[in-house]
Amino acid sequence: MGTVDKGDEGYVVVDMRSDTITQPSQGMKEAMMSAPLGDDVFQEDPTVLALQDKVAKLLGKEDALFVPTGTMGNLICVLNHCRSRGSEVLLGHLSHIHIYEQGGISQLGGVHPRTLRNLPDGTFSLDELKRFVRKDDVHLPVTELVCIENTHNVAGGRVLPLIWLQALGVTCKDLGLPLHMDGARLMNAAAALQVPAARIVEHCDSVSLCLSKGLGAPVGSVIAGTKDFIIRARRLRKVLGGGMRQVGVIAAAGIYALDHVAPTLVRDHAHVKTIAQAVADIGSKSMYVDLKGVQTNILLIECNPDVLSPAQLSARMAQVTEEEASAIGQKVIARMLPMTDTAVRLVIHCDVRDEDVALVISKLKYVIKEFDNSKGT
């Protein structure tokens, strides 16, 4: 099985490792170049002020703050709620804050994470939440905050059910605990549920929204909450090194993304479902998808460990053989990401075209058949 020389021309590269790899569109670049600017540390950048006002209204909160990254946004919110070292936050064991943010809440804030077991849909048991809240005991940390993630990355882009969010909000209120939502892909959740984003976060005391995941902006997140919360958040942003100057040049990309890219997210979701259905229709014993779990722009392809690993599937999808190119009619490189010991993740975003989806499906069918035949499945 020969491999086509990578120096050859005519490759189609479809990068689906993440929705963070997008390039600003021409319209977005023009908005960035023409944005009026000022010093944001002095709160004098008109474009940043416009973005913050836009997001606050979008999420139904009193105020908002532009920050460089979602990781910083989540850290600011946790530190804002947990002001004493030794405070405790309850959050899902598969949450982004717990797994992928380097334990920053502990490193920098002295905040103790206690994990609740995430269910397949990204939720967790509210009964377990109630049991895990610490009582007033000198031996124990003090529970100060609950965190959730929507959509849930490790759960395959699952959307937290509104009825569960309602029940969680009531539970947190009864427990006297604030609720923070890591809403990195919140707009995907809103598109999937066909409800305003404000409805999804109505029971949350704070929320972070990423502009560079799915929305096509090159950088930036926004956190939202009460006016007092944002006043304290601005101070925390400064000490963490997030105070920026003429940052309206990238805030403009966020405004453009919310106006022009957010309304197209349903297209990304439809593309993912098309790919998922195509994989399911093959009926392969090498790999499969959970169609019920396909809700937004993330697809997890589960690999049969007796046949292949996620790393092997990702590596093969990034290669092109002579036979494959002849069969498909194109030299297709489809970049995907090993996500767990058994699953590969692909994420559809605004840079993936309709014709790219068709080529990815053709490639997947060819590769799946190749693995099936190699193992006699």
FISEKE-547083 format. One record per residue: x, y, z of N, C-alpha, C in turn. Coordinates in steps of 0.05 Angstrom, whole numbers, plus 32768, in hexadecimal, padded with zeros to 4 digits. Layout:
# residues N
XYZXYZXYZ;...
# end
This chain:
# residues 377
80117FE88000800080008000801280198000;801480267FE98026803D7FE7801980567FF1;802A80687FFB802080828005802780987FF2;801480A97FEB801980BF7FD8802D80D27FE4;804080DB7FD4805480EE7FDD804681087FE7;804D81117FFF80408129800A804981427FFC;805C813F7FEA806481577FDB8052815B7FC3;804181477FBD802F81497FA6801B81607FAB;8012816C7F967FFE81807F987FE281737F97;7FCE81827F9E7FB381797F9B7FA7816C7FB4;7FB481707FCB7FA981657FE37F9181777FED;7F7D816A7FF87F68817780067F6C81718024;7F72818580347F77818180507F5F818C8060;7F52817A806E7F3B8181807F7F43817E809C;7F48819480AA7F52819380C57F3A819480D9;7F35817E80E67F1F817B80F87F2881758114;7F42817A811A7F4C817581357F3D8185814A;7F36819E81437F2881AF81567F1A81C58146;7F0781D381537EFB81EB81477F0B8204814E;7F23820081597F34821781607F48821D8149;7F49820D81347F5D821081207F5482218108;7F3D822E810B7F31823D80F57F42825680EF;7F3F826080D77F4C827980CE7F37828F80CC;7F3D82A880D47F2A82BE80D17F2282C180B4;7F0882C580AF7EFE82C980947F0682E6808B;7F0282EB80727F09830680687EF8831B8076;7EDE8315807A7ECD832880877ED6832D80A4;7EDF831880B27EE9831B80CD7F02832C80CD;7F14832780BB7F2D833680B97F27835480B5;7F14835A80A37F0D8376809E7F02838380B7;7EF1837480C67EE6837F80DF7EFC838580F3;7F10837380F47F26837781067F37838F80FE;7F3C839280E47F4D83A880DB7F3F83C480DF;7F2583C480DE7F1783DE80E07F0C83E480FC;7F1283D3810F7F0783D7812A7F1383F08138;7F02840081447F0C841781547F19840C816D;7F30841881767F3F840C818C7F44842081A2;7F4A841681B97F51842681D17F60841481E4;7F67841E81FB7F75840E82107F6084008221;7F5F83E5821F7F4A83D7822D7F4F83D5824B;7F6883D782547F6D83D782717F6183EF827D;7F608406826E7F52841D82777F34841C8270;7F2B840582657F0F8402825D7F0784168248;7F1A841C82357F15843082217F1684258205;7F15840B82017F14840081E77EF783FC81DE;7EED840C81CC7ED1840B81C57EC883F081B9;7EDA83E281AB7ED283C9819F7ECF83B381B5;7EE283B481C87EDF83A181DF7EC683A781EF;7EC183C081F47EA883C782037E8F83BD81F4;7E9083C081D97E7983B781C97E76839881CB;7E8C838A81CA7E8B836C81CC7E81836481E7;7E8B837081FC7E82836982177E65836F821B;7E5B838582117E3F838C82137E2E83788204;7E38837081EC7E2A835D81DB7E27834281E9;7E3D833881F57E3C831E82027E2B831F821B;7E2D8334822A7E1D833682437DFF8334823C;7DF7834282277DDB8341821E7DD483268213;7DE6831A82047DE282FF81F87DDD82EA820E;7DEC82ED82247DEA82D9823A7DD782E18250;7DCB82F8824E7DB8830182627DC68308827D;7DDF8312827C7DED831982947DF283378295;7DF9834182AD7DFC835E82B17E14836982A2;7E2A835982A27E43836482967E54834D828C;7E698354827D7E7B834082727E97834B826F;7EAA8339826C7EC68341826A7ED483308256;7EE3833D82447EF28330822F7F0D8326823B;7F14830D82367F2D830182417F3B82F3822A;7F5582EE822C7F6482E282167F5C82C6820F;7F5682B582247F508299821F7F3A828F8230;7F2F827882287F1A826B82397F2682608252;7F3E825682527F4B824D826A7F4E8263827F;7F56827B82767F58829182887F3C82998292;7F29829982807F0E82A082877F03828E829D;7F068274829A7EFD826182AF7F0C826682C9;7F26826A82C77F36826E82DF7F2D828782EE;7F29829D82DF7F1F82B582EC7F0582B182FA;7EF382A382ED7ED8829E82F97EDB828D8312;7EEB827883117EEE826783297EFA82778340;7F108285833A7F1D8295834F7F0A82AB835A;7EF982B583497EE682CA83517ED282BF8365;7EC982A783607EB5829A83727EC2828F838B;7EDB828583887EE98277839E7EFF828A83A8;7EF9829C83B97F0C82B183C07F1F82A983D7;7F1A829383E47F2B828A83FA7F3A827183F1;7F54827083F57F64825883EF7F5982418400;7F57822A83F37F4B821384017F2E821083FB;7F23822283EB7F07821F83E27F06820783CF;7EEE81FC83CC7EEA81E483BC7ED681EA83A6;7EDB81DF838E7EC881E083787EC081C48370;7EA781C0836C7E9C81A683627E9881A88344;7EA3819483367EA1819483187EA48178830D;7E9C817482F47E9D815A82E87EB9815082E4;7EBC813582E77ED7812A82E57EE2812B82C9;7ED1812F82B57EDA813182997ED8814E828F;7ED6816182A17ED3817D82987EED8188828F;7EEB819C827D7F0381A982727F1381B78288;7F0681C4829B7F1381D282B17F2481BE82C1;7F1A81A682C57F28819282D57F3E818482C6;7F3A817E82AC7F4E816E829D7F62817F828E;7F58819482807F6981A1826C7F7381BD8273;7F6F81C6828B7F7881E182927F8E81E182A7;7F9E81CB82A77FB681C882B67FB281CB82D4;7F9A81C782DE7F9581CA82FB7F9A81E68304;7F9481F982F27F9A821582F97F8C821F8311;7F74821583167F65821F832E7F7482188347;7F82820183477F9281F9835E7FAD8206835E;7FBB820683467FD5821283447FD5822F834D;7FC2823E83437FC3825B83467FAF8266835B;7F9B825683617F86826083747F848251838E;7F92823A83907F8E822A83A87F72821F83AB;7F65821B83947F49821183947F4A81F38390;7F3C81E483A17F3C81C783A17F2581BD838F;7F2B81AD837A7F1681A183697F0C81878375;7EF2818383767EE78169837D7ED481618367;7ED9814A835B7ECC814283437EB381328348;7E9F813883377E86812883357E888118831C;7E7E8100831C7E8180EF83047E6E80F982EE;7E7A810182D87E6B810882C07E5C80F082B4;7E4380F482AE7E3380E082A07E3980E38282;7E3080CF82727E3680D082557E2D80EA8247;7E1880F782527E0E810F82457E1B81298250;7E2F812682607E3D813D826B7E3381488285;7E1C813E828E7E10814682A77E1D813682BE;7E14813B82D67E1B812A82ED7E0381288300;7E05811683127DEF811183257DEB81288338;7DD38133833A7DCE8149834D7DCE813E8369;7DC68125836C7DC7811983877DE481168391;7DF6810F837E7E12810E83857E1D812A838C;7E14813E837D7E1C815983827E148161839F;7DFC815B83A77DF3816283C27E04815383D7;7E0B813A83D17E1B812B83E57E37813583E7;7E41814083D17E5D814883D17E62816483DD;7E4E817383E27E52818D83EE7E5C818A840A;7E72819784117E7F8193842B7E6F81A28441;7E6D819684577E6181A3846F7E7781B4847D;7E6E81C384907E8181D5849F7E9281C384B1;7EAA81BD84A87EBB81AB84B77ED881B584B3;7EE781B884C97F0281C484C77F1581B184B8;7F0D819884B47F1E818584A67F1B81878487;7F078195847E7EFF819484627F0081AF8454;7F0581AF843A7F0381C9842C7EE681D1842B;7EE181EB84247EC681F584237EBD81F68406;7EA781E984007E9C81E983E57E91820583DF;7E9B821183C97E93822C83C37E87822F83A7;7E89821B83957E81821F83797E7C8204836C;7E6A820583587E6481EF83467E6A81F8832A;7E7881E7831A7E7E81EE82FE7E7381D882EB;7E6981E182D47E5F81CF82C07E6B81D882A5;7E6881C782917E7381CD82767E5E81C78261;7E5A81DA824E7E4581D8823A7E4D81E78220;7E5081D8820A7E4D81BC82077E6481AD8214;7E61819382187E75818482277E8881778213;7EA1817F82147EB5817782007EBA81598201;7EC2814E82187EC98132821A7EB181208215;7E99812A821A7E81811A82157E79811B81F8;7E8A812781E77E84812881CA7E73813F81C2;7E75815681CF7E65816D81C77E48816B81D0;7E43815B81E57E27815981EF7E1E817381FA;7E04817881F87DF7819082027DE98189821C;7DEF819882317DE28193824B7DC481998248;7DB3818682507D96818A824E7D8C81A2825E;7D7981B182537D6F81C882617D6181C1827B;7D5381AA827B7D4581A282937D59819B82AA;7D70819182A27D85818B82B67D9181A582C0;7D9681B882AE7DA181D282B67D8E81E082CA;7D7481DE82C47D6081EA82D67D6281DD82F2;7D6381C282F37D6481B4830C7D7E81BA831B;7D9481BC830C7DAE81C383177DAD81DF8323;7DA181F183157DA0820D831F7D91820E8339;7D7B8200833B7D6B81FF83547D7B81F3836A;7D8981DD83647D9981CF83787DAF81E18383;7DBD81EF83717DD3820183797DC88218838A;7DB1822283837DA5823783937D9E822D83AF;7D93821583B07D8C820A83CA7DA5820583DB;7DBB81FE83CE7DD481F983DC7DE4821283E2;7DDB822883D67DEA824283DA7E04824383CC;7E06823583B57E1F823483A67E1B8241838B;7E2E825283827E2D825E83687E3482488353;7E2B824D833A7E2E823B83247E3C8249830D;7E53823D83047E62824782ED7E60823482D6;7E5B823F82BE7E5A822E82A67E7282358294;7E828220828F7E968222827A7E87821E8260;7E81823582547E718234823B7E8282398222;7E99822A82217EAB822D820B7E9C822B81F0;7E8A821781EE7E7A821381D67E5C821881DC;7E57822C81EC7E3C823281F47E2A823881DC;7E35824681C87E24824D81B17E1D823481A0;7E2D821F81A27E25820681957E0E81FA81A4;7E0E81FC81BE7DF881F281CE7DDE820181C7;7DE0821B81C57DC9822B81BE7DBE822481A3;7DD0822081907DC8821881757DBA81FD8175;7DC581EA81847DB981CF81857D9E81CF8192;7D9B81DF81A87D8181DF81B67D6D81F381A9;7D77820481987D678219818B7D5A822B81A0;7D6A823381B37D61824681C87D76825B81CB;7D6F827381D57D83828881DA7D97827E81EE;7DB0828781EB7DC5827F81FD7DBF8287821A;7DB1829E821D7DAA82A882387D9982948247;7D88828582397D78827182477D89825B8252;7D9D825382447DAE823D824D7DBE82448266;7DC5825E82697DD6826682807DC682768294;7DAC827582937D9C828582A67DA0827E82C3;7DA8826682C97DAC825E82E57DCA825F82ED;7DDB826982DB7DF8826B82E07DFF828682EA;7E10828782FE7E1982A083097E3082AC82F9;7E3E829B82EB7E5382A482D87E55829182C1;7E60829B82AB7E62828A82937E7A82948283;7E88828182767E9D828982637E9482808247;7E9A829082337E92828B82187EAB828E8206;7EB3827981F87ECB827A81E77EC3828381CB;7ED3829681C07ECE82A181A67EDE82928190;7EF1828281997F03827581857EFD82578183;7EE8824D81907EDF8231818D7EC58231817D;7EC6822981657EAE822781557EA582418148;7EAC825881547EA28272814A7EB6827F8137;7ECE827481347EE0827D811F7EF282958126;7EEF82A0813E7F0182B681467F1D82AB814C;7F3282BB81487F4D82B0814D7F5482AE816A;7F4782BD817B7F4F82BD81987F3A82CA81A8;7F3882C381C27F2782D281D47F0F82C381DF;7F0982C981F87EF182C082057EE482D78215;7ECC82D3821D7EBD82E7822D7EB182DA8245;7EB482E5825C7EA682DC82747E9082EF827B;7E7B82E582887E6482F7828E7E5982F082AA;7E4D830482B67E41830182D17E36831B82DA;7E34831F82F47E29833882FE7E3F834E82FB;7E36836682FF7E49837D82FD7E5F837A8311;7E588373832A7E6C8370833F7E7F835A8339;7E758344832E7E85832D83267E9A83368311;7E92834582FE7EA4834D82E87EB8836282F2;7EB1837283057EC4838583117EDB8375831E;7ED48360832D7EE9835083397EF883408324;7EEA8337830F7EF6832882FA7F0B833882EB;7F06835282E77F19836382DA7F33836582EA;7F31836683037F49836683147F58834C8312;7F4A833683127F57831C830F7F64831982F4;7F56832382E07F62832182C47F7D833082C3;7F7E834682D17F97835682D07FAE834782DE;7FAA833B82F57FBF832D83037FC8831482F4;7FB6830882E47FBD82F082D57FCA82F782BA;7FCE831182B57FDC8319829D7FC9831C8285;7FAF831E828A7F9C831F82747F93833B826D;7F9E8350827A7F97836B82737FA483738259;7F95837882457FA0837F822A7F99839C8223;7FA783A682107FA483C282087F9083C681F1;7F9A83CB81D97F8883D181C27F7E83B681B7;7F6F83A881C87F67838D81C27F4D838C81B1;7F4283A381AA7F2B83A381997F308396817E;7F49839581767F508389815D7F49836B815C;7F49835E81737F3F834281747F238340817F;7F1B8353818F7EFF835381987EEC83568180;7EF48364816C7EE4836881547EDF834D8147;7EF2833B81487EEE8320813D7ED88311814C;7ED7831681667EC2830981767EA78313816F;7EA4832D816B7E8B833981637E82832D8149;7E95832C81367E8F8321811B7E868304811E;7E9482F5812F7E8E82D981327E7182D5813C;7E6A82E481507E4F82E2815B7E3982EA8148;7E3F82FE81377E2C830781237E2A82F5810B;7E4082EB81017E4182DD80E77E4682C080E8;7E5582B680FD7E5B829A80FE7E48828A8110;7E40829681267E2E828881387E14827E812B;7E09828E81197DF08285810B7DF4826D80F9;7E0D826680F27E13825080E07E1A823680EE;7E1A823681097E22821E81187E1182068112;7DF8820A810C7DE681F381057DF181E480ED;7DFE81F280DB7E0A81E580C47E2081D280CC;7E3081DB80DF7E4681C980EA7E3A81B080F7;7E2581B481067E18819E81137E0C818A80FF;7E01819480EA7DF6818380D57E0C817380C7;7E23818080C37E39817280B77E43815A80C8;7E44815F80E27E4D814A80F57E3A813380F4;7E20813980F47E0C812380F37E0E811380D9;7E14812180C37E17811480A97E2E810080AA;7E45810980B57E5C80F880B77E5680E080CA;7E4A80E680E17E4480D180F47E3280BC80E8;7E1D80C580D97E0B80B280CD7E1980A080B8;7E2B80AD80A97E3A809E80957E4B808880A2;7E58808E80B97E68807A80C77E56806480D2;7E3F806C80DD7E2D805880E97E22804680D3;7E1C805180BC7E11804180A67E24802B809C;7E3E802E80A17E51801A80987E4E800080A8;7E46800480C27E447FEC80D37E5E7FDE80D8;7E737FEE80DB7E8D7FE380DF7E907FD880FB;7EA27FC380FE7EA97FB981187EC37FC48121;7ECF7FD581107EE97FE281187EE47FFC8127;7ECE800A81207EC88023812D7EAB802A812B;7EA1803A813D7E848040813D7E80805C814A;7E68806681467E60808081537E45807C8161;7E41808C81767E28808C81857E1780A38179;7E05809C81677DF580B0815A7DE580C1816D;7DDB80B681837DCC80C581967DDD80DB81A4;7DF780D681A57E0880E981B27E1280FF81A0;7E0B80FE81867E14811281737E01812A8174;7E09814081807DF7815681847E0181718179;7E1B817581787E25818F81707E3B818B815B;7E528198815E7E668198814A7E7D8184814F;7E7A817481647E8F8160816B7E8581448166;7E968134815B7E8F811781567EA681068162;7E9E80F381727EB180DF817D7EAD80C5816D;7EC280BB81627EC280A181547ED0808D8167;7EC1807A81707ECC806681837ED9804F8173;7EF28048817B7F018034816D7F00801A817C;7EFE8004816E7F007FE9817A7F1D7FE48181;7F247FE2819A7F407FDF81A27F4D7FC68198;7F3D7FB281907F487F9981857F517F9D8168;7F497FB4815C7F4F7FB981407F627FD0813C;7F5D7FE6814A7F6E7FFD81477F6B8010815F;7F7E802281617F7D803681767F758051816A;7F6D8064817B7F67807F81717F7F808C8163;7F978087816D7FAF809281607FB380868144;7FAD806C81417FB0806081277F9C806B8113;7F83806E811C7F6F8079810A7F7680968102;7F7E80A681157F8680C2810F7F9D80C380FB;7FB180B281007FC880B180EE7FC180A980D2;7FAF809480D07FA7808B80B67F9780A080A7;7F8680AE80B57F7580C380A87F8680DA809E;7F9F80DD80A97FB180F280A07FC480E9808A;7FC180D080817FD180C5806C7FC080C28052;7FCD80C1803C7FC080BC80227FCF80A68014;7FC18091800C7FCD807C7FFC7FC680807FDF;7FD680747FCE7FD180757FB17FB680697FAA;7FB180517FB67F9880437FB17F8080547FBA;7F8380607FD17F6D80707FDC7F6780887FCB;7F7D80967FC37F7980AE7FB27F6B80A77F98;7F7280907F8D7F6580877F747F4880817F79;7F4280737F907F26806B7F957F1480837F9C;7F1F80967FAB7F0F80AE7FB37F0F80C37F9E;7F2580C57F8F7F2780DA7F7B7F3380F37F85;7F3C80F37F9E7F49810A7FAA7F5E81007FBF;7F7281107FC37F85810B7FD87F7C811A7FF1;7F6F810C80037F628118801A7F7181128034;7F7A812780427F858125805D7F70812F8070;7F67811E80827F53812680967F5F812480B1;7F64813B80BD7F71813D80D77F5D813A80ED;7F62812780FF7F50812181167F62811F812F;7F55811D81467F64811E815F7F5E81068171;7F7180F581787F6C80E1818D7F6380EE81A6;7F4B80E681B07F3F80F481C77F4180E481E1;7F3C80CA81DF7F3E80B981F67F4D809F81EE;7F4D808C81FF7F5A807281F97F4C806481E2;7F32806B81DE7F23805C81C97F16806E81B4;7F17808981B87F07809A81A67F1980AF8198;7F1180B4817F7F1D80C9816F7F0880DF816D;7F1180F8816F7EFF810F816D7F03811E8153;7EED812581467EEE813881307EDA814E8136;7EE28166812F7ED2817E81357ECE818E811B;7EB5819381157EAE81A280FD7EAC81C08105;7EB581D180F37EB681EE80F87EB181FD80DF;7EB2821880E17EAA822980CB7EBC822780B2;7ED4821C80B57EE68219809E7EE281FF808F;7ED181ED80997ECB81D4808C7EB481D88078;7EB981D3805F7EA581D8804A7E9481BF8045;7E7E81C380377E6C81AC80317E7C81978022;7E8C819F800E7E9B818C7FFE7EB0817D800F;7EBA818B80247ECE817E80367EC081668045;7EA8816B804D7E998156805C7E96813D804B;7E8F814180317E8B812B801F7EA6811B801C;7EBC812A801A7ED6811D80177EDE810E8031;7ED8811980487EDE810C80617ECF80F28063;7EB680F2805B7EA580DA805C7EB180C58049;7EB980CD80317EC580BA801F7EDE80AE802A;7EEE80BF80377F0780B580437F0180A2805A;7EEF80A9806B7EE8809880827EDE807D8078;7ECD807D80647EC38063805A7EDA80528050;7EEC805E80417F03804F80377F148044804D;7F1B805580617F2C804D80767F1F80388088;7F05803B808E7EF78028809E7EF7800D8091;7EF2800C80777EF27FF380687F0E7FE78069;7F227FF880677F3E7FEE80687F447FE08083;7F3C7FED80997F407FE180B37F2F7FC780B7;7F177FC880AD7F057FB180B07F117F9980A1;7F1B7F9E80897F267F8880797F407F7E8084;7F507F9080917F6A7F88809B7F677F7580B3;7F517F7780C17F4D7F6680D87F387F5080D3;7F2D7F5180BB7F187F3D80B57EFF7F4080C4;7EF97F5A80CC7EE07F5F80DC7EC77F5F80CB;
# end
